[in-house]
Amino acid sequence: MYIYPDNLKSKAVMWLWELKDLGIIAIGTIISVLALTQVRLIVPLVITAVYAFLAIRLDDTSILQFIKNAYKFFIGKKQVYEWRFEDE
């Protein structure tokens, strides 16, 4: 089921993920299955599953987006505070 609501103003969503995330999950799954069958390496499959879980979008937000915003707030972006004292 393909859902594109709000008069084409919101992001394209399929099931619980945006289409961009669904593409990343699909490509990651293909690479993970190849790695599992050829090299017997399960790490890519675990990484893909964790990304799929974190990218689930409910109420127009996801855990992955929250983690990115928290990183920007606490670590990534310089915070500038200005205090001014104004006499009345």
Order of alpha helices (4+ residues) and beta strands (2+ residues): beta-beta-beta-alpha-alpha-beta-beta-alpha
